[in-house]
Amino acid sequence: MWFIIIDSGFWIGLLDRRDQYHILSSKIFKLLIDFVRIYRIQIIIPWLSLYEFLKENRLDLKFFRLLDILRNNSINVLKYAEMKGLG
């Protein structure tokens, strides 16, 4: 199984429609979903990305929207304890 770590800049671009990279992030995400389904890739969101949401006061509806987007596209959201054994 392959893993992809996607950092905060991508998620901010995807979730914030006013961000200059929103359109590009949306296109990349659509391609990424196909790769996840075909190649069984796991997406990892580093905890620092979540910290960025908190620091910038972005952990509001955008964060929950992210979780919905991931779950609606059959992407598992792993808890930290589940990720420990991946290394």
Secondary structure, DSSP 8 states (H G I E B T S, - for coil): --EEE--HHHHHHHH-TTSTTHHHHHHHHHHHHHHHHHH--EEE--HHHHHHHHHTT-TTHHHHHHHHHHHHTT-----HHHHGGG-
